[in-house]
Structure formats: C-alpha cells, structure tokens
Amino acid sequence: MFTDNAGGFFQTDNQTANMSTGMFGNDTMNRNSYANEGQQQQPQRKYKNKVFAPSSLLMVENAVAGSNDELEIDGQPVSDIAIIGKVVSMTTQNMRTVIELSDSTSFGSVTFFHKGDHSVPAALKDFEYKEDEQQWVRVYAFIRVYNDNKNIVGVKLEEIKNQNDVTNHFLKIFVAHNLRKKGVLNNEKLQA
C-alpha cells in the first residue's frame, strides 16, 4: 500500500486521484455538447488537473515569496493551495469579500473578488456566515504576491460539516510535507 508501484499510495501521475483534485477532477470538457447538437463540434479543450497543495495558514505565513505568484514551501514552488479554518469574521468591501480564518496554527485572510458592484462571488453563493456559531470551511485558493505581500485569493469555498475532515486535512499536510522533504517511499526505504 505504501509503495511507489503502480496503484500505490504515493503514485504521482495526474491520471490517479490526487489528494485535492476534487474541484477540477475532469481534464477535458466540451462546453457546447448540448447547445450545438447537429452543428459542427468545436475541438474539445483540454484542462490540466489542478492540484491544490494542502497547507496551513502558518505554512503560508512562513513561506518564502518566489517569482510568478508562487510561494516556496519546503523548497518546492506552490501557487495553488487548499486550507481549512474556522471563520472568525467576514467583511464585504468594495468589489471583494474578505474572510478571516483561524486553523489553530495561525490567523489569515482569504479574499474573494466580485465580478460586479452588487454581485456575490460565485464561490460564496451557497455560503451563509453565522456570526455566533463555529463554522469551519475548506478554501481552494491561489497565491498572489505583490511587493513581498502574500495574498490568498479564494476560488472555491466548502463548509465543513464533519470535523473528521479537519483532521484529514492536517494528515494531508503531514503527508505532503514528507513527500516534499523525503520523496516517494520505495521498497528499499520500507525495508530499512
């Protein structure tokens, strides 16, 4: 189970289920399949699987800002992250909504940008902030670096109903950290 053989736990090709590809699981899409029946089909666009690195807010805070909107975590460039945290506050400002999170390692803010003046970001359409309750959320986001300031820009938000998901996320962080630091386990390392 913990080998680098085909079908193993640490298999790294994009055809297998990655730790956090739930949002962009399909690598091809045909957007006009029903609208243009009978008409000549346009060639299908191919979308690369997005891999969101499981991260904590402390990892983002301590990461070194690299080039091209990437952070360097454990010596590896990371631009797309998945974080989990308890919602501390939610404020709507001009053309954006900012959610303050705490994941027990640090505090951080995630920005969701609006498309219009009075619109709600697509990621927040199904989310209702309850000020007096503990709400945990999973946020898929990308990093923007400007003048050495790191900003987390959210693209999807899911409310966590089962606290086992929080524990599972921290286990994913642990596994991803060990993969970045020590690499894939092979039979020789398992025998030692």
C-alpha atoms as one frame of an Amber mdcrd trajectory, in Angstrom:
protein
   0.000   0.000   0.000   2.832   2.434   0.733   4.973   1.771  -2.297   5.682
   3.672  -5.473   4.432   0.800  -7.655   1.511   1.437  -9.995  -1.635   1.950
  -7.977   0.301   2.659  -4.763  -0.427   5.266  -2.156   2.285   7.670  -3.292
   1.666   7.414  -7.034   2.307  10.818  -8.545   0.969  10.855 -12.112  -2.011
  13.094 -12.860  -4.227  10.224 -14.001  -4.723   8.967 -10.448  -6.789  10.554
  -7.735  -4.697  13.302  -6.213  -5.148  14.476  -2.636  -7.107  17.574  -3.514
  -8.321  17.500  -7.111 -11.963  17.314  -6.116 -12.708  20.684  -7.676 -11.153
  20.152 -11.107 -11.365  16.366 -11.464 -12.045  16.298 -15.229  -9.154  17.027
 -17.519 -11.302  17.576 -20.622 -14.569  19.394 -21.106 -16.793  20.128 -24.067
 -18.838  23.170 -23.158 -21.058  23.106 -26.232 -22.110  19.442 -26.287 -25.854
  20.071 -25.846 -26.170  23.586 -27.243 -24.826  22.727 -30.694 -26.272  19.288
 -31.414 -26.315  18.737 -35.143 -23.834  21.520 -35.768 -20.170  21.007 -36.300
 -18.477  20.481 -32.942 -15.595  22.655 -31.880 -12.470  20.816 -30.795 -12.507
  19.887 -27.124 -10.445  21.992 -24.788  -8.126  20.081 -22.554  -7.808  21.266
 -18.990  -4.940  20.192 -16.815  -5.832  18.776 -13.419  -5.323  21.422 -10.771
  -3.518  20.136  -7.731  -4.163  22.201  -4.627  -1.396  21.624  -2.098  -2.817
  21.063   1.379  -1.432  23.856   3.538  -1.880  25.520   6.891  -2.049  29.252
   7.425   1.259  29.128   9.296   2.938  27.467   6.297   1.674  30.268   4.040
   2.796  32.896   6.540   6.315  31.420   6.833   6.739  30.594   3.135   9.260
  32.479   1.058   7.695  34.576  -1.702   9.030  33.428  -5.058   8.539  34.644
  -8.578   5.371  34.364 -10.661   2.953  34.370  -7.712   4.447  31.282  -6.117
   5.462  30.520  -2.583   8.339  28.272  -1.738   7.194  25.685   0.803   9.775
  23.061   1.810  11.916  24.135  -1.147   9.157  23.494  -3.710   7.174  26.171
  -5.590   3.475  26.196  -4.667   0.843  28.506  -6.146  -2.458  26.662  -5.573
  -3.371  25.717  -2.007  -6.191  24.154  -0.034  -6.640  25.431   3.505  -9.106
  24.707   6.276 -10.023  27.096   9.038 -12.636  28.368  11.438 -14.343  31.535
  10.178 -13.509  34.388  12.550 -15.099  37.219  10.580 -16.460  38.073   7.163
 -16.486  41.582   5.717 -17.679  42.840   2.365 -15.703  45.696   0.897 -15.730
  47.395  -2.490 -15.640  44.600  -5.130 -14.413  41.923  -2.696 -15.309  39.835
   0.334 -12.640  39.085   2.930 -12.948  36.102   5.263 -10.675  35.890   8.300
  -9.740  32.307   9.224  -8.017  30.559  12.108  -6.788  26.998  11.686  -5.158
  26.615  15.137  -1.716  27.325  13.654  -2.230  30.975  12.702  -4.727  33.589
  11.541  -5.079  34.620   7.918  -7.435  36.237   5.461  -8.835  34.952   2.180
 -10.115  37.382  -0.450 -12.949  36.559  -2.844 -13.325  39.091  -5.667 -16.723
  40.207  -7.024 -17.399  40.399 -10.759 -19.735  43.375 -10.451 -20.596  46.096
  -7.950 -23.512  44.327  -6.259 -22.739  40.722  -7.078 -21.755  37.881  -4.801
 -18.653  35.864  -5.712 -19.580  32.507  -7.229 -17.640  30.685  -4.513 -19.798
  32.296  -1.795 -23.264  31.853  -3.334 -24.081  28.811  -1.182 -22.335  30.058
   1.967 -24.103  31.875   4.767 -21.945  33.328   7.524 -23.328  32.731  11.020
 -21.583  35.087  13.422 -22.446  33.297  16.679 -21.635  29.749  15.514 -18.395
  27.932  14.880 -18.118  27.486  11.118 -15.261  25.560   9.568 -14.593  25.893
   5.859 -12.286  24.418   3.236 -10.972  27.024   0.819  -9.323  26.295  -2.519
  -7.200  29.294  -3.411  -4.218  30.610  -5.283  -1.452  32.873  -4.073  -0.801
  36.393  -5.296   2.491  38.057  -4.349   2.865  41.815  -4.691   5.763  43.730
  -3.100   6.508  40.741  -0.850   2.908  40.740   0.449   1.265  37.337   0.190
  -2.458  37.336  -0.572  -4.692  34.283  -0.605  -7.355  34.597  -3.313 -10.183
  32.099  -2.936 -11.754  30.316  -5.890 -13.982  27.822  -4.053 -15.327  27.529
  -0.519 -16.958  24.489   1.085 -18.479  24.451   4.557 -17.201  21.590   6.723
 -19.945  19.600   8.410 -17.810  16.707   9.695 -14.848  17.545  11.954 -13.041
  14.444  10.681 -12.364  16.492   7.531 -10.264  18.895   9.620  -8.160  16.022
  10.983  -7.895  14.533   7.496  -6.659  17.867   6.122  -3.877  18.067   8.724
  -2.877  14.483   7.866  -2.705  15.502   4.190  -0.437  18.394   5.178   1.828
  15.948   7.015   1.995  13.547   4.055   2.588  16.354   1.526   5.363  17.804
   3.724   7.096  14.427   3.938   6.759  13.891   0.186   8.353  17.270  -0.499
  11.157  16.703   2.021  11.912  12.980   1.691  10.376  11.971  -1.642   8.357
   8.908  -2.561   8.815   5.792  -0.465  10.236   2.814  -2.301  10.758  -0.812
  -1.273  14.334  -0.161  -0.094  13.231   2.591   2.293  10.409   0.407   3.611
  12.785  -2.499   4.292  15.173  -0.338   6.342
